[in-house]
Amino acid sequence: MKITYIPLAKAKELLTEASVSRELNSIQASALRHLNKFSKVESKDAEEICDKLVSLGLEQDLAVKIVDIMPSSVDELRAVIYPRIQNLDAETGEKILAVLQKSR
């Protein structure tokens, strides 16, 4: 079984679509409220950003986490990716932030 990581925005889109055709159970409804509160970009944008981050050499799960949090500084970015990437150089950090900044 292959695990696919999706951004919060995509999960929000999927649950919103499901809520149109049927009533969500309490866990799904709670998850949708959480997603409405915390997803920071639209689903389409989130997927595009993830693809760009993967093209910079990040793994898919890490790219998704970065998109979910949308850090605005290199220090915030380091906090998100640590301990997976312990020595993020400033140039790579700035490239990642530039990708995120274009979608704000």
Summary of the structure (lengths in Angstrom):
residues: 104
radius of gyration: 14.9
end to end distance: 34.2
largest distance: 47.6
contacts: 277
relative contact order: 0.14
helix: 67%
strand: 0%
